[in-house]
Amino acid sequence: LRETCRQCRRLLERNFCELMADFNEVEASDGVRFSWNVWPSSRLEATRMVVPLGCLYTPLKAIENLPLLPYDPVVCRGTCPSILNPYCRIDYRAKIWVCPFCFQRNHFPAHYNDINENNLPAELIPNYTTIEYALPRAPAGPPVFMWVIDTCMDESELQELKDSLEQVLQLLSSTAPNSLLGLITFGTVVQVHELGFEHCAKSYSFKGTKELPAQQLAELLGLSSGTQRGAQREGNAAAHRFLLPISEAEFAVSNVLAELKKDPWPVPNDARPQRCTGVAVSTAVALLEMSYPNTGARVMLFTGGPCTVGPGQMVGVQLSEPIRAHHDIEKETSNIKYMKKAIKHFQGVAKRATSAGHVVDIFACALDQVGLAEMRSLIEKTGGYAVMSESFSGNIFKQSFKAVFGRDASNQYLRMAFNGNVEVLTSNEFKVCGAIGNCNSLGKKAPNVADTEIGVGNTNAWSMGALDEDTTLAMYFEVTTQANAPVQQGSQRFLQFQTAYQHSSGQYRLRVTTLAHTWADTSQLADIARGFDQEAAAVLMARIASHKTQTEEAFDILRWIDRMLIRLVSKFADYRKEDPSSFRLSSSFSIYPQFMFHMRRSQFLQVFGNSPDETTYHRLVLARENTTNSLIMIQPTLLSYSFEGPPVPVLLDVTSIAPDRILLLDTFFQVIVFHGETISAWRKQGYHESPEHQNFKELLSAPKMDALMLLQERFPVPMYIECDQYGSQARFLLAKLNPSVTHTTPGQGSDFLFTDDVSLQVFMEHLKRLAVQS
């Protein structure tokens, strides 16, 4: 019997690996992962699938051998703006192609006259379902960066920040010497530095308690409306007083940074510095929207504390007034009296930035909160980066900031892209419900927009101010075909993503991904089940749950997750009614319940021990990362290192702790090396330093080397923690483990948890009992 169980387990694992290989292959070639790869053909059946029909789309996924075509795409002239793709029906004699979305017959342009079955253009080759066009139009110009620096911090912190800025300045001078750079510093007042003034350091100061309209700011800076239209042209004197090419600005910026001191305004011992973050960000956005509208530009905010004066204020100046916490927000206490106004202010700034196609990045380094919860819309709407750490001297900030300016695969340009727009086209049988990610609605109400809204809905097009190879959108759909008008047997559904963006070289590009899948009728439930991608489904559900936290209580969201899971396994599991012991899940669904278990316990839904800023930060990162990284956030990975052999994955469970093991936990935000009690004792006694214990030395170094690789290739750089069993920092690992052994468990093993949390085993027992009920 035991051998039979082992064989069944191996068969399930092999089937699961084969399924995941298929899903990963589609992701590698097109950058798309669907929750359901086979869809039911009627709206009624689709609603019974429980998990939403959706996909995770990475617009700029690094695809091997991706064709780059140096001409304009061929666009359908019918009711849809679809682009020529391998699924179009072709009449080679008449030189006509039929659009699979609206069935419009279109004539090929004259330069396609030579095509035939053996001479196809790249966009019609079946393997090229994703293709990219380098549009033949005037380039947009180099990227623009505006550094906004907080001076209300300790001298040591300010010096560390200045050192990092100097290093990146030298990096930019070699990687992107033509890109433009501007500088704004702020404390009690906002100072806009005129880098183009050669004779001495010159800056314009603005009061930190009042936000100036863009037109008034233009007049005060000498940027009149007459010069605004020409500011995009190279050599415009008005704009280039404040924004210079790196090759010219390097000396001026270095001088300003060298002379930059802590904000000189006195701060009483019982008060916070007067920090006008809201006015500073608004001024930076205004300067860019006047000078370089619809051009790739980033406002990069470096702040070390909360905004205490002016628009965007989140807390009072007096230290006796505490910063809002989660319980203040839930109970609406007096500590959140600034919150609504601050959120409204930053939403207005974000709207202006998205209208101009610009991005806002936030680098927040402080022991206390800085107001990221209020500034959320700046990241969410513009698609910028958020990096949060305790200090500007730490590796998290320094390495993450450098990684922003990393080069692409060609090693010639920056890996970032700007001013992106994503449009979704669908065939008539289904519609778009919405998208969840760091994006903004373009308000395009096309015929394929569904009435049901999930995330940012009521449109089929979204703007993304910034994109990179990991930026991922969650798209949700609904089937519109009624049960009494079924889809014809063997017919396909079609989906096309069109992503227009500005490459960091200034070139305008368009990436087109076209996909086709077969419909399934009600009798093909087994085929539908085999097409379930539980990893993609878990991430899609996590995005919905995270999005719901803005409007719903956490308790209601947890109940919603539980109900959805019970309904799903009730439909697709094998069992006899009222008999939990007969409950069986196929390999397609076997690990989905444990994803939901860990998501319920994750920092996305459980706010205990986290500040509002930390919770916001985690949710913002989840909303932009790809499937693999998102899964690590939901269910961290755990590796075990021992003398018995190479490192092996182990269960995310307290029983995986052993005295003679080293564990490596990757939570995406943290990388933890955990030494067992015996390993820790040997290390403290210095055994690894003696030649006869070379194996022990190698065992100690192996997890550190693997952790170093994770730190080097991930953005934002995670926190690195080394700890010992029973040490104080072991809490970081214990908090993520399944509490299968607790202080109430009889006959505990080597380690157990003091917790009242439900274990995965108890969770599964309750799930089985509820799923088999009549």
N, C-alpha and C positions, 0 to 999 in steps of 0.2 A: 504493500500500500504506500509506504514511504517513497519507494522508487517510482511508482506511478505518479505521485504528487510532484516529484522532482521533474519528471518528463513533461507533465502538464505545464509546470511553471516555465520550463525552458521553451516549450512551444509558444506559450503566451508572450514571452520576452522576444522570441524571434519574430513573431507576427507584428508585435509592437514596433520593433526596430525597422522592419520592412516598411510599415506604414509611415513611420517618421522619416525614413529615407526619401519616400516619395514626396512628402510635404516639404522637406528641406531642399529637394531638387528644384521644385517650383519656386521656392523662395530665392534660391541662388540664381535662377535664370530670369526671374521677373520681379523679385522683391515683394511678393505678395504671399500671405498665409491666410487661408479661409478657416473659419470655425467649422463650417460644413462644406465639404467639397462636392457632395451630391445633394441637390436641393429638391424638395418635394414640389410637385407641379401646381399645387393649389394653395390659396391663402390660408384656408382652414387648417390644412396639414402643416403648413409652415409655423403657425402659431402653436401647434402641439409639439413642436421640436424643443420648446422651452428656451434653450440657449439661442440668442439672436443670430440671424443670418448676417454675417459680417466678415470683414477681413482686416488684416494689418498690412498697410501699404507703406513701404519705404521708398519714397520718390527717387532719391539719388543713391540707391543701393549700388555698391561696387560690383558690376557684372562683368564677368570675363568675356573678352572678345565682343564687347558692345559696339555695334557699328555707329559711326558718327558721320552723318550725311551732310555735305556742304551746300544744301539747297532747301528751298521752302517745301513743306509737306503738301500733298494733294488732299484738299478738303472737300467733303461732300457738300453738294449744293442744295440738298433737301432740307428737311425740318431740323436735322441735327448737324452739328459741326464736326462729325467724326472724321477721322483721318485714315487714309488708305492703309490697310493692314492685311495680314495673311488670310483672314477669314472672309474677305470679299470674294464674291463670285466674279470671274473674269471672262469676258468675251474677247478673245485675242484677235478675231477677224475684224469685228466692229470697233475694237479698241474702246470697250466700255467696261466699267466696273460697277457692281451693285453693292450698295451699302448694306451691311448686315443689321444695322440699327433701324433705319427708316425705309429700306428697300428702294431708295432712289437710284435711278440709273444715271451714271455720270460718265462723261467722255474724258479720256486721258488727255493731258496736255500734249502739245506737239512733240516735245522731246522724249516722250514715251512711245513713239511710233515703232521702235525696233523691238519691242518686247514680244516674247512668245514663251511657250512652255519650257524651253531650254535656255531662255535669256531673260531672267526675272530681275527686276530691281530689288534692292535689299529689303524694302518694306513689304514685299510679297513673298519672301522666302519663309517657309513654314517655321524654321527654327528661330527666326528673329521676331518673336512676339513682343519684345521690347526693343525699341530703336530710338536713337537720339539724332536731332537735327541741329546743326550749327547754322542759325538763321542768317542769311546774307543781308545784314543791315549794319548801319554805323554802330560801332561799339559804344557802350554806356560810359566808358571812362573807368579809371581806377577806383577801388573801394576807398571809403572815407571813414576815419575813426575819430571819435571825440572822447577824450579821456576826461572824466568828471571826478575830481579827487577831493575827498573829505580831509580837512586839516584839523578837525576837532578830535584828535586822538593823541595818545602818548607819543613822546618824541621817539622812543624806540620803535613803536609800531609804524610811525610815519617814515622813519628811516628805512625799515624793512620794505615798505611799499615802494619807496623811491628807488631802492636798489633793484627791485623786481621790474619796475618800469624802465629803468636804464638798460637792463639786460634785454628786455623785449624790444626796446628801441633799436638796439644794435642788431637783434635778430631780424627785425623788419627791414632794416637798411640793406640786408642781403637778400631776403626772401621777397619783399615787395617794396622796392625803393621808390616806385611811382605813386604808391598809395598816399592819400592825404591824411594829415593829422592835425587835430586842434586840441586845446587844453583849457579846461575850466576848473578852478579850485573854489571851494566853498567852506564856510564855517558859519559865522554870524552874518557875513555878507557873501555874495556871489561875485567872483572875479573872472571875467572873460579875458584871456591873455591874447594880445595882438602879437603873434609870433613873427609877423612880417615887418615889424618896426625894428630897424637895424641899429639905431643909435643907443638905445637902452631898453631895459625891460619895461614894457608898457601893458597896462590892463585896465579894463573898464569895471567899475564896482557897482553892484546893484543891491538894493536893500533886500534882506532875506525874508522879510515879513510880507512882501507884496509881489504878486505875480504880474509881470508886464505882458500886455497883448503883443503878438508877434509884430504887428505893424509899428507900434511904438518902440519896440526893441530895435527894429531895423533902422528907424530914424536916429536913435541914440548911438547906434554902432556905425552909422554912416552907410548902411545898406538900404538905399532907397528902393522903392518899388520898381523904378526904372532899370536898376541894375539887377534886380532879382531874376528876371528872365534870362539874362546873360550870364548869370553866376555859374551856370553849368559849363560854360566854355572855358577851356584852359587859358590862363593868363588874365582872367577877370580880376582886376586889382582889388575891388571891394571884398569879394569872397576870400581871396588869397591873403588878405591881411590876417585872417584868423585860422585859415586852413592851408597848410603848406605841404608840398610833397615831402616824404620822409627824408630824402636826400638833402633838402634845404632846411627842414624843420629840426633835424637832429641836434644841431648845435644850440639853437634857441631853446628847445625843450629841455636839453640837458642843463642849460644855465638856469632856467626857471626852477627845475627840480632841485638843483644844488642850493638855491637860495630859499627854497620853500621851508617855512617854519610852521610850528604849531600855531593855531588860531590865536592871535594876540589878545582877544577880548578876555577880561578876567572872569574866572568861574569860581563862585563861592564854594566852600567845602560841602555845603548842604544842597548843592544844585548840580544839574547836568549842563554840559556845554550847550550854547544856543546854535543848533545845527539846522540849516535851512535846506534839507535834501530836496523837498518838493519843488522849490523855486529853481534850484540848480538843474534838476533834470528837465524841468519845463523850459528853461533857458537854452539848454543844449539842444533839445528837440526843435525849438523855434529857430535857432541858428541854422540847423541842418535843413529844415523844411523850406526856409527862405533861400538857401544857397544851392542845395543839391536835391530838389524833389525828384522822386522816382529814380534815384540812383542808389546803388548799394552803399549803405552807411550804417555804422554802429555807434550808439552811445554806450560807453563802458563806464559804469558807476562803481567807484571804490569807496565803500563806506564802513565806518567803524562804530556806528551807534545809531540810535533812533532819531528821527526828525522831531525837534522840540519847538520849532517856531515856524510861522508862516503856513501857507497851504501845504497839506500833506502831513501836518503835525499829528503824531500818534500818541504822545505822552507829554505831560507838563514838564517844566524846567525843574521844579523842586523834586528832590530825591524822595521826599516823604510821599509822593504820589507814585504808586507802583505801576509797572507796565502790565497791560491786560494779559490774562492767562485764559486757558480754555474754559475754566469754570466761570470766569467773568463774562465770556461770550455767551455761554449757555444760559446763564441766569440774568444776563443783561444788567450787570452792576454798573456803578458810576465810573469804573475804570475803563469802560469802552466809549466814553463820551466823545472822543475824537475820531473813533474808528470809521463811522459812516462817511464823515466829511473827507477823511483822508482817502478812503477807497474811491470816492467819487472824483476827487482831484486826480488821482493816478489813472483812473479809467479815462478821463478826459485827455490826459497826456498820451496814453496808449492809443487812443483813437486818432489823435493827430499824427503820431508816429506811423501807424499802419496806413493812413491815407497817403503819406509821403513815401511809403515803402521802406521805412527805416526800422532798425532793431534796437532794443535796449537790453544790455547785459548787466547783471548785478553781481558784484563780488563783495559779499558781506562777511567781514571777519571781526568778530567781537565775542566776548564771553557772555554778554547779555543780548537781548533781542534788538534787531535793527529796524523792524517794521516790514519784513518781507511779506507778511500776511496782507498788509495794506497795499503793497506794491505788486501784488500777484499779477494783476492785469498787464503790467508792463512786460512780463515774461510770457504770459499766456497768449496775449493777442499779437505780439510782435515776433514770437518765436525765438527769443534770445536765450542766452545761457544764464543759469543761476548757479553760483558756487558759494557755499557757506562753510565757514571754518571758525575756529576759535581765535586765530591770530594770522596776521600777514607774514609772520616769520615761519609758519608751518609749511610742510611739503604739500599739503592739500591745495593751498592757494598758489604757491610758486609754480608747481608743475602743471596745474590746471590752466593757469594763465598763459604759460608758454605753449601748452597744447592747442589753445585756441588758434594760434598762428602757425600750426603745423602745415606742411606741404602735402599736396595730393599725390596720387600714385605716379604721376609724371615727374614729380620732384621739381616742377617749374612754377606752379601757382599755389596760392593758399587753398586749403581744402574746404573752405567755406563758400557758400553760394548765397545770393541775395535776391530779394524782391520776387519770391516765388508765388505762383498761382497754380492751384490744382483744380482741375475740372473733371467731373465724373459723368460719363455717358453710359446708359444702360439700354438694353433691348426692352420691348414694350411690356414684357411679362413681370417686371419688378421695378422698384423705384428706390431712391436714396432717402434714408431717414435722417442722416446727419453724420457728423464726424466729431470725434473727441481727440484732442491733441492741442499742441500750441499753435493754434491757427485762428483766423478771423473770418467771419462770413462776408462774402462779396455780394450777398443779397440777390443772387441770380435765380429767379424763380422759373426754372425750366419745366417742361411737361413731365420729366422723370423725377420730380421732387414729391416725396410722399407726404401725406397729411400727418402721419405719426412722426414725432420729433424725438430724436435721441442725440443728446449733446448739442452741438451747434448745427441746427437744422434749418428747414425752410429755404434751402439753397442747394445747388449742386456744384458750387465753386467756392473755394476758400483761398485766402491769401496767407502766405507764410513768409514773413520778412526775412528769415534766415533758415537755411537748410544745410545739413551735412550728410555724410554717408549713413548715419544712424537715425536721423530724424524720421519718425514713424507716425503715421496717422491711423486711427482706428475708424473704419467706415462701417456703417450699418445700413442694411437694406430690408425691404419687405416685399413679399410676393403679392402681386395684385390680381393674378388670375383666379377667378372664382371656380368652385368645385364643379359647377354645372357646365363650365366651358373649359374642359381640360386641354392642356398643351398636347400637341400631336406627338405620337410616339417617336422617339429618336431625335426630336428637335433640340436645339441648343439655346442657351442663354449667352448673351454677349455683354462684356463689360470693358470699357476703355477709360484709362487714366491719361490725362494730358497735363503735364507739369512744365510750365514755362518758367524760366528763371534766368538770372544774370550770373554767368560764370565769373569767378574772381579775376579773370583776364579782361573782363568788360564785355565779352561776347554774349549775345543773347542765344539761349538754347531752348529746345523743346524736347522733352522726353515723352514718348508715347508707349504705353503698355496696353495691349489688347488681349483679353482672355476669353475663352469659350469653355462651357461645361454642359454636360447633358442633363436634362431634367429626369426625375424619377417619379413614377406614379405611386399610389398608396400601397400597391402590392410589393414594392421593392424596398421595404423597410430595412432589410439586411444590408442592401447596398448603401443606403443612407447612413446607417450606423457605422459601416466600415470607412466611410469618408469623413468621420468626425475627427478633427484635429484638436485633441484635448489641451495641448499647450496654447495654441492660438485662442481657443475658447476661454481658457482661464484668464488670459491677458485682456481679452475683450470684455469679460465680465468685471475684471478688476478696474478697468477704465470707467465703466458705467458706475460702479460702486463709488469710485473716487470722485467722479463728477457729481454724483448724488449728494455727497457730503456738503456741498455748497448750499443746498436747499432743504435737506432732510436730516433728521436725527440719526445718530449712529446706530441706536437700538433698532430703528425701523429698517435700516439698510441691512443689518445682520439678519433680521427676520426674513427680509426679501431674498437674501442669498440662500438661506436655509430652505425656503419654500421652493425656489428654483431648482436647487439640487435634488430635493425629494421628488419633485415632478419629473426631473430628467431621468433619474435612475429607476423610478416606477415604470417609465415607458420603455426603457431599453435594457433593463436587467432581466435575467431569467430567475423565476422564483415561483413557489407555490403560495397562494394567498394564505395569510396568517401563519406562515412558517418561515421565520427569519433565518433558520439554519440552511434553508434551500437557496438563499440569495446568492447569485453569481453575476459578476460583471465581466463582459468581454474585454479583450486587451485594448480595444478602442476607447474604453471608458474607465479602465482600471485605476489610473492615477489621478483622474479628474477630482474625485472627492477629497483627496489629500491636498490638492492645490487649494480647494475651497477652505479646508480646515486651516491651512497656514495663512490664507488671505484674511480669514476672520481674526487671526491673532496678530496680523501685521500692523506696522506703524501707519498704514494708510487709513485704517479704521479704528484702531485703538490709540487714543491720544494720551493715555496715562503715562506720565514720565517725559512727555514731550511738550515743548512750548508751541504756541500757534505758528511761529516762524519755522520751526523744525518740521512740523506737520505739513505746512505749505510747501516747503522745500522738497520733501519726499514725494508729495503728490505731483509737483511740477516736473520732477525728473521722470516719474512713471509715465507722464503724459507725452514724453518725447522719445523714449527709448524703444529699441527694437524688441522682438519677441524674446530672444535669448536673455538679454539683460533684464527685461521685465520679469521673466520667470525666476531669475536669481533673486530679485527683490521680494517676490511673493514667497518662494520656497528656496532658501539659501542652500548652497551645496556644501557638503562636508566630506573631506578626505582624511583618511587615516594613514599614518606613517609608523612602521614598526620594523623590528629586525626580521620579521617573517617573510618579507618580500617587498616588491614595489608598492607605492601608494595605491590605495583602493578606495572607491566611494563607499561610504557607510551611511546607515540610516540617520536622519536628522532627529536623533533620539538620545535621551540621557543614558541609555544602556550602551551607547557607543564610547562613552568615557571609560578609559582603563588606565591603570597606573603606568604601564609600560608602552603607552601610545602617545604620539603627537597628533593633534587634530588641526586641520586647516579649514576654517570656516569662511566662506565668501558670501556676504550679505549684499553685495554691490556697493553699499555705502561704507562698509567696514570689511577689512581683511584681518582675521584673528588667527594667530598661532598659539595653540593651547597645549602646554606640556603636562602630561600625566604626573602623578605624585612621585613615582620612582624616577622617571626621566628628569624631573625638576631637581630631585635630591642629587642625582649623579652629576648634573650640570653644575650645581652649586659647589660640589666637592672637586670640580675641575677635572673630571675623568676625560673630558674631550680634549684636554690639552696635552695628554700623554700619548706618545707614539703607539703604544700597544692597544689603545682604544680608538683606532682610526675609524672603525665602523660606527662607533657612537658619534664621532665628530661629523661623519657624513650624514648620519640620521638627523642630527640637529640642523645641519645646513640645508637639507633637501626642501623642507617646507618653506624656509626663508627664501630660497631661490625661486620657488614657484610663486610665492607671495609677491616677490619683486617683479616678476613678469606681469602679474595682474595689475600692479601699481603703474607699470609703464604703459600698458596698452588701454587703460580705462580712463574715461572722462565722465564726470569729474573724478579726480584722483581720490580713492577711498582712504579712510582713516586706517592706519596700520597699528595693530595692538598685539603685543606679546604678553602672555599671562601664564600662570601656573595653576594647577588644580588646587582649590581651596584658597586661592589668592583673591584680592579684592576685585581685580579686573576680569576675573573669570565670569562675572555677572553678564558681560557682553555676550558670551557664548551660551550660557545657561538660559538666557532669556529667549533664545531662538529654538531651543530643543523641545521636542515633544515630551511632556512630563509623564512618561509611562510608569516611572517609579517616583513616588512622592513620600513625604513623611508619614502618610497614612497607610502606605502599602506594607503589608506584613512581609517580613524577611527581605528587607532592602539589600541591594547589592553594594558595590563599591561606592556608588554615588547615587544621590536622589535629590529631588527638588522640594523645597518648601513652597508649595503652591496649592491653590484650590482650583486651578485651571483644569478643564476637561482634557484628557489625553485623546490621541487619535483613535486608539482602540475603543474607548467609550463612545467617541463621536461616531465611529462606524457602526457600532452595535445599535445606537439610537437610530441611525440612518436606515439600517436594514429593517428594524422594527417598524418604522413609520412608512417605509416604501412598500412593504408587503401588506399593509392594511387594506381592507376592502374599500 
